[in-house]
Amino acid sequence: MSLKIAIAQINATVGDLAGNAARVLDFAERARALGADLLLTPELVLCGYPPEDLLLRPDFYAACERELDVLAAKLHGIAVLVGHPQEKDGRRYNAATLIDDGRRVVTYYKHRLPNYEVFDEERYFDSGAAPCVVMLKGVRCGVNICADVWEAGAADLALEAGAELLLVLNASPYHLGKQKRRTDVLRERVSATGLPVIYANLVGGQDELVFDGASFALDSNGEVRCQLPQFEETLALVEMVGGKLIAGTIAPTQSIEAEVYQALVVGVRDYLGKNGFPGAIIGLSGGIDSALTLCIAVDALGADKVRAVMMPSPYTADISLEDSREMVRLLGVRYDEIAIAPAMDIFASMLEKEFAGLPADTTEENLQARIRGMILMALSNKSGSLVLTTGNKSEMAVGYCTLYGDMAGGFAVIKDIAKTLVYRLSRWRNTLAPVIPERIITRPPSAELKPDQTDQDSLPPYEVLDAIIEAYMENDLSPRDIIAKGYAEADVRRVVHLLKISEYKRRQSPVGIRVTQRGFGKDWRYPITNRYRDTY
């Protein structure tokens, strides 16, 4: 006798209870048609993840209960393990309920509540303590939810309760290196318990988070027997025969560049799509950041839903215009040029008395950025399309961005992409089709806010800058530790200083897609008013 389990890699939308339930039902019907005995869904699939402070509302739990009842009444011919929140006896849980023949059979409550990185589950949920083992086609299946398997305890309890197979519902967000870490952790559980594991993960974008799916199954030796693709909503069967998992679909491994690029595409597609924006507007500069952002937007939404606007100033190089025109021709997007010199002249005239006797400085440079920001936001207001900002992580870290200027917009696509990775992603995208002119990639980066300006006028080379940012911001190394790794003390001091004094800007920046283990968002919570200084 065999047990056939269908893994549902579902793209849920937070708060869309009826829509999410309909997706579960659709997957269940497809799984039943394939002969599956059980459909395994992701964590909190009924309400989407993370629901954040919706979980503080009693009415939200009541609505989830009603929707779960409606869903259960429609599920026949296949058992379904559904992730959902539940309030019971004054306590609130991250739950998974087995539904069979239209009725709720048993409910499991998550034991381990993560409270690190982007997770804040201790704010919302109480911990469960009891194991859950269900009999399906003669196989005793234990149930765990996501963080339960990241340390010993919950899986061991399932084994003690008689489990022969572990089913894990997950909403594990993507970051670089995450899939290897998941597999390593699950192998630790397999090694400790001897239980084969089936791991179903959420897929899709939710604000700054992207869930990559990449669901998988490990046999009792820790070998991968099934591996679903990343960033795709899909369904796959895993079969257990005689206590052993049979090999199934194995999706190919992708390069880092392909992986990150897909994460950005999904993040943009779902942010705009789930929030109902009809399209995107991007301010082109002739530089690599806006070029990459434009590519991502087109790949996410289609050329017909993307508009590029070039806003040249007297300092804009001819090659910036030429390269921008060539790129939009290759991509097939709407393109407009709106010169900002008239507005610059008007502002200069308006402020002439106030600025009399004072030298030109970054004030005039920032005015150019803010003029561009106003134009983009005006176009956004008229059309309803969302402005995608083009600032990268390196710039956000050291504050090389202008409030109400190039930071103006609704979604920061490459906010967590270091400049060095921007170059790698751009070159990778050109392997699919050469749409970014080579000169954009090879010329020295410049904001073009004054004559002969380049980024390296006041910053270390990006290879050095990004390494210092990663060491300090992502890995929590002290300045002394970074200097000991061979970086110049002056560079380290300057970068760390700029990073600290720029916090007020980052707090006002649009939400952006997280692809590293620590981005400037949920998992970066440093005070703006802060007199602490690292010792050297």
N, C-alpha and C positions, 0 to 999 in steps of 0.2 A: 504494500500500500504506500502511496506517495502523498505528500502534502505540497500543493502548489500555492505559492504566495506571490501576489502581484505587488510590486513596489510602485507607489504612486508619487511621482515627483511633480508636485502641484505648485502652481503660481497662485498663491492666495493673496487677497487684498484686505488689509486691515479694516475691520468694521463692516465689510460686505458679507454679512452672514448668509443671506439667501444665495448670493452669487457663489460664495465658497462652497456652500452645501450642494449647489447644482453641479459644481465641478467634481466634488466627491462622488455624487451620484453617477455622473457621466463616466468617471474612471471605474466605478464599480461595475457598471453595465458592460464596459469594454473588457474589464478583467474577467467577468463571468463568461463572456463570449469566448475568451481564451481558455476557459476551463479552470480558472483559479478558484481555490477554496477560500482564500482570505485576501483582502486588500489592506495593505499597510500604508497609512497616510502619514504626513509630517506632523510635527508638534504644533498644537494650537491651530490646525488647519482651518477649523470652523470659523475662527475670528481673525486669522492672520497674525503674523508675528513681526515685531513686538507691538502689542496693543497699548503699551505704556499706561498712562493714567486713565484710560477707559476702564482699566481693571480696578479702579477705585470706586466705580459707579455700580450700585446694586442693580439698577435697571439693565446694565450691560449683561450681567450674569443671567438675569431673568430672560433677556432676549436670546441669549445663547442656548438656554435650556429649551425654550420654545422651538428654536430652529433645529436643535438636535432631535427633538421629538418628531418634528415634521420629516426630517431626513430619515430617521429610523423607520417610519411608517412606509417609506418608499423603497427600502433596501430589502430585497428578497433574492434568494438563490445564491448568496455569497455572504460570508462573514466580513465585516469591515471594522478595523480598529481606527477610531477617529480621535484626533487630538482636539481638546476644547478646554476652556476654563470652567470651573464649577465652584459654586458657593454652597456649603453644607454645614449646618449647625454653627453658623457664625464664623466659619473658617473658609478661606479661599484657596483653591488648588489649581495647579497646572495638571490637567487630567487627560487620561486616554480611556475611552469606553469601547468595549467590544459590543458590536451590534450584530445580531444574528436572527434571521427570520422576523425582522420588524421589531425586535425587542432588545432592550439593553441587558446584556448578560452580566457584565462585571465592569467596574471602573477602577483604574489604577491612578494613584497620586504620586507625582514626581517627588523624589527624595532630596536630591541635591539641587539647591537653588543658587545659580551662579550670580555673583555680585562683583564682577571685575570686567575690565575692558568695556564693552558696550552693554553689558548685562546688568540688570538692576532688579532681579526677581525677588530678592528679599523684601523689597519695598511693597510687593503686591501679594505674594503667595505665602501660605503655610506649607511646611514640609510634610510629605507623607512618610510612613514608616513601614507599612506592610508590603510584602511581596505580592505579586500577582502572577499566577500561572493558570493558563487555560488549555483545555484539551481540544485539539483540532485534528480530525482524521487520525486519531491515535497518537499524535505528537503533543507532548506537554510543552507549551510555549510560554516562556517568561516575558514580561513586558517591562521595559525601562524607557525613560524619556531623557534624551540628550545628555545633560550634565551628569546624569546618574552613572554613565559609563566612563566618565573622565577620571574617576578615582574608584578605588575598591569600595565595596559595600553593597550597593543595590544589586549588582549582578550576582554577588555571592549569595545574597538572600534568595534570589530567584533559583539558583542552583540547589540550595538547601530545601527549597519548597518543591523540588522535583523537576525543574525545567530541563528540557533536552535541547532547546533552541531559544535564543534570545532575540526578541523583536524590539527595535529601538526607533522611536519617533523623534525626529530632530528638526530644529530650526537653527542651524549652525551657519552664521554668516561667513562670507568669503573674506579672506585676506591672503596675501602671498604666503605660500607654504602651508596653507591650512589643510589641504587634502592629505598630504603626507603625515601631518600631525594627527589627523583623525584616524588614519589607518594604523599608525603606531600605537595610539591609545587603545584602539579596539583590539589590536593584537595582544596587548597587555591583559585585557579582560579575558580574551580567549585562552591565553596561556594560564591564567589563574583559575579559570573555571572549567576549561575544556568544552565550553559551549560554542557552537557555531553562532554567528551573528548576522542578522539582516538589518541594515541601517538605511532608513528612508529619510531623505533630507528635503527641506523646502527649497524652492527655486523662485527667483524673481527679485525685483527691486522694491524696497520700502524706505523711502526718504534717503538717508545717507547709506543705508545698508543694502548690500546685494547678497542674495543667497544663491549659491552656485549649484545646488542639487548634488551631483557627483555621488549619488547613493550607491551603496555597494553591499556585498555579502562576503563574509569570511567563513571558511570551513573550520573544523575543529583543530586544524594545524595552523591556522592563521593565514592560509592562502586565499587570495582574491578569487572568488568564483563568479562574481558578477560585478560589473562596474558600469554605471550609467553615465551618459555624457554630462558635461558641465553646462550650466546656463540654459538648459532646454527642458521644457515641460514634457515629460515622457512617462511611459509605462513599461515595465519589464517583469518577466516571470522568473522566479527562482523556485526550484523544485528540490524537496528533501525526500530522499528514498533510502530506506533502511538506516536512518540516522545520519546520512551523509548528504551534503549539498552537491547538486549536480551543476557543472559549469554552465553558465549562461552568457549573456551579452557582456562583452568586454570593450568598452569605449577606448579609443586610442588616447595616449597621453599627449597633452598640448605643450607648446613652448610657453615660457613665462609671458612673452609678449602677446601671444594669441589669447592666453587666459585673461590677462589684465584688460586687453582691448575688449573682449567679449563682456567682461564685467561692466565696463563703462557703457557699452552699447545697451545692455539690459537695464542698467541704472537710469539712463536717459529715457529709454522707451517707456519704462514703467512709471517713472516720475511724471512725465508729461501725459502718458495715456491714462493712468489711474486718477490723475487730477483733472483730466478733461481739457487740457490745453490743445488748441488746434494745430500748433506748430511752434517753431523755434526761430529766434532771431540771434544772429551772432555778429559782433563787430569784428571785422577783419582788420589786420594791421600789416599784413605782409610778413609776419613773423611765424615762428613754428608753433607757438601755443594756440593761437587762433586757428591755424591751419589744421592741427590735430583735432581741436574741438569741432571744427566744421565737418571733418571726416566722420567723427563719431556720431554727430547729429544726423548726417545723411544716412549712415548705415543703420541708425536706430529708427528713424522716422520716415525715410524716403526723401528724395530730393524735392518733391513737390510741397513738402511741409517745412522746408528750411529756407530762410532768407538771410543772405549775407550783405552786410553794409560796410563799405569802406569810407572812412571819414578823414581824408587827407588834410594835413596842415602844411604850412610852408616848410616844415622840417621833414616831411615824408619823402623818402627817396623814390626816384622813378622806378627803381627795381621792385620796390614794395607794391606799387600799383600794377606793374607788369605781371608780377608773380601772382597777385591776387586775382587779376582778370583771367589769367591762364587757369588757375585752380578752379574757379567757379565755372569756367567753360567745360573743364573736364568732368566736374561733378554734376553739372546741369541744374544748378540752383539759381533762384532769383538773386540778382546782384544789383546794388545801387551804390552810387558814389555821392556823398554829401560833404562838400568842403566845409571846414570849420573856420577858415580864415575870417569870414565876415563876423562870426560870433566872437572870435578872439579880438578883433578890432573894437567891437562894441564894448566888451568887458574892459579892455585897456582904456578906452575913453571914459567909461563909468568910474573906473578906479584911479584915474590919473591923479586926481587931487590927493587921494588917500596914500598913494604910493610915491608921491613926489619926493625926490631925493634919495630914494631907497633903491639898491641894486636889484636887478632881476635875479630870481632864485627859484627854488622849487615851487613857489607860489604860482608863478606863471605856468610852470609845467603841469601842476595839478589842475589848473583851470582848463587846460586842453583836455585832460582826461575827463573832467566833470562835464564839459560841453558835450563830449562824445556820449557820456553816460546819460545825459538828458535827452539827447537825440534818440538813443536806443530805447529808453523808457517811454518816450512819446510814441514811437512806432509800436511798441508793445501795447500801450494803452489803447491805441486806435484799432489794432488788429486782434488783440486778445492773445497773441502768441507770446511765449515766454522768452525773455532774454537769458541766454546761456553765457555765463562769465567764462573767461579764458585764463585766469590766473592759476599758476601751478603751485605745488607745495613749497618749493624753494622760495618763491616770492612771498607766499603767505607766512612762512616762518620768519623771515627777516623784515617783513613790513614793506617790501618793495611793491606796493599796490596803493591805490588812491581811494580813500573812502568817497562814496558817491560819484566815483569816476569809473575806473575799470572794474571796481568791485560792485557796481550797480547791476542788478539782475536778479533772477529768481532761482537759479540752480548753477552750482559751481562744478562743472564736469570733471576737471582735472585738478581739483583742490588737493587731492592726496597723491598726486603724481609728481615726483621730483623731476627737476629739469633734465637730468641725465636719462631718466626713464622716458620723458617726453620724446627725446631724440630716438631712443630705441623703438618706441611704439610707432613713430612716424616712418622710420625705415621699414619696420615690419608691415605697416599698412600699404606701403608702396610695393611690397612683394605681391600683394593681391591685385593691384592695379596702380600704375604710377600716376597718382593724382596730386601729390604734393611736389611742386617743382623742386628740383635738387638744390637750387640756389637758396630756397627757404631753409633747407636743412644745413647747408654748409656755411652760410654767411654768419658773421658774429651777431649775436642777439642784441637788439637795441629797442628801447622804448620810443625812440625818435621824437623826443620832446624838446631837444635842443640840437644845435649843429654837432655832427661827428660824435654822437653819444653812443656808448656801448655799455652793456650791463657790467662788464668787468672793470669799468672805470672805478667802481667803488666796492666791488665784491671780489672775493677770491674766485678762482676758476670753479666752474660748477661741480667738477669732480670732487674738489676739496670741500666746497660749501655743502654739498649733499651728504658727504660722508660725516661731516661735523654735525649736521642736523640729525641724521639718523642715529649717531652715537648718543647725542644728548637727549633728543626728544623721544626717540623710539626705544632706545636701549638703556636710558637712565644713567649713562656714564657721567661722571663729574668732569668738569673742565680739566682737572689735573690728569684724570685717566685718559682723556682724549689727547692731550699734549704728549703723554707718555707713549701714545701709539705712533708718534712721529709728526703730528701736525703743528704748524707754527703757532706759538703762543699768541701772537698778535691776531692771527686769524680766528683762533678759538675764542679769545676774549671778545672780539668784535661780533662774531656770529651769535654767541650766547647772549650778549648784551642786546643786540637787535631783536632776537627772538623774544626776550622778556618784555621789552618796551613796546612790542607790537601786539600784545594780547588784546588791547582795546579794539584794535582793528578787526582781529579775527572774530571777536564776539559779535561783530556787526556784519559779518560776511554771510552770503547765502549758504544754505546747507549744500554739501557736496558729497560725492561718492567716495566711500572708504574702501581702499584696497590694501592698506598696510595694517600691521597689527596695532598701530596707534595713529589715528588721524586727528586732525584738528576739528573734533566734533564731540560725540558722546564720551569718548575715552580720553579727552584732554580737558581737564577742569582746573586750570591754574587761575589764581586770583589776578585781577587787573591791578588792584592796589596791593603792591607786594614789595616789601623792602628786603626780602631775603636775597642774599648774594652768595653764590657758591664760593667756597674757599679754594684757593689755587695752591 
